Amino acid sequence: MEKAYDIIVAGGGAAGVLAAARLALANPKLKIIVLEKEAHLGGRLKSTTATERIYGYGLNAVSDQLFQFWNDIFKEAANETNLSDLVPDRQKSVGILAGNKLNHSDVDLWFSAKGARLLGGYAASRQWPEIEEILQKHAGSLDDDDEGDDSVSFDEDAPASAPKKDARAGASHAFSHFWNKPRKAPAAVVLDHYSSAFGIPDVWSAAPSAIAQRAAFHAGGLHSGNWLPAFDALQNLEVVKESVTFETNCRIAKAEKKDDQWQITSGSGTFTAPKLIVAQTPWQAAFWLPRGFWPAHLLSLVSKTKPVSVVVLSEQLKRTDVDIPDVIIVPSEKVQIIRNGERDLCFQATIDYEMSLQAPPVVKAVKALKRARKKLQLLFPDAVSDTDHFALQPIAWAQSPIFSEKRNIDKMRKKGTTGSDIAFVGDAYGANFDGDSNLISSIQAALSDAVAE
């Protein structure tokens, strides 16, 4: 039996749920359904809840920009809910776990000469201004017409944009093109450790713009914690309850188009609507959305770019009164440890997506995660548990950072992510390496298109 709606949203992560809520606010008469393949909404923002067998990825930190975008929905719905009351945590501290010592610093030092000194000593801090100069000059990106774009700067006194020549150079070469020192140079080693935490497996082949934007994102004191209450609050808004249906445990099998109607077949039945919003990453949606329905520039993104994977070990702390920083880098293992809220603890190892399709690199990453956990257990023996819940998240960050793929990504800047009957929303649909920016702009584009109709 077919179930008819005005709009089908494929994906119940932050992008899908926020898009549905925004659409309901814009037009309460719409009949919307959100299809989510997992048992719970949340996507990458899920937190670990061992009693309910929900495990997070340690990717549930969001920027001020996305936090405000989310909170504005409550305000527009004339609801007294404040997101700060639901997700009160904010990343404040960064730690370096080396040997049997854990050194702390403020998150403001995430990407600075002082932070480099903490991780790599005086030699790294002396070389660090050279790293910053490269990223400031070559952080621009190109669109199809080779026009310069805004650059990202970490220095408040630096110019807001780099010269057009520098922007082009940043998009045309990898970071290694501009760094004339060896990989073992102190600042280079520090940058390599930082970049792994930012979702960049190999900094040397990455576009300077990818490093700059990811670093700026993570140095911003991100909001993190348990997002389940925030998702519940969105679902319980009156306008959302009246307009939106959420269908979980609903894996999409295929999509067809008949008589100007989308027909989505899933394990929970068949759904039809004249409008489809794809709120999954392109690499996930490609399994059920036939090639003929993809705009050419997005199909190119699926076939020619390579996402980044993260191997995760999820834990829950046995004690909450331990002084564990919000983010810990374990240099010897190339592992980062993310603490979200009081109990949620995730050990992450970043690897190239193609490598994640092979067993040896994944096994190597799992062993590194176990060693990192053992090192943390030595410092907090009665707090850190010893579980074996591992996960491989193939699409962990917004875009592939490899410089050679950047032109494919930049095509979205001019060609957009919406059409008359289909829209794509999420952190991968945009030309930014800051996924939150892509998520917001793609939702706004989909909203504008739907309201215009």
Secondary structure, 3 states (H helix, E strand, C coil): CEEECCEEEECCEHHHHHHHHHHHHHCCCCCEEEECCCCCCEHHHCCCEHHHCECCCCCCEECHHHHHHHHHHHHHCCCCCCHHHHCCCECCEEEEEECCEEEEEEHHHCCCHHHHHHHHHHHHHHHHHHHHHHHHHCCCCCCCCCCCCCCCCCCCCCCCCCCHHHHHHHHHCCHHHCCCCCCCCHHHHHHHHHHHHCCCCCHHHECHHHHHHHHHHHCCCCEECCCHHHHHHHHCCHHHHHHEEEECCCCEEEEEEECCEEEEEECCEEEEECEEEECCCHHHHCCCCCHHHCCHHHHHHHHHCCCEEEEEEEEECCCCCCCCCCEEEEHHHCEEEEEECCCEEEEEEEEEHHHHCCHHHHHHHHHHHHHHHHHHHHHCCCCCCCCCCEEEECCCCCCCCEHHHHHHHHHHHHHCCECCCEEECCCCCCCCCCHHHHHHHHHHHHHHHHHHC
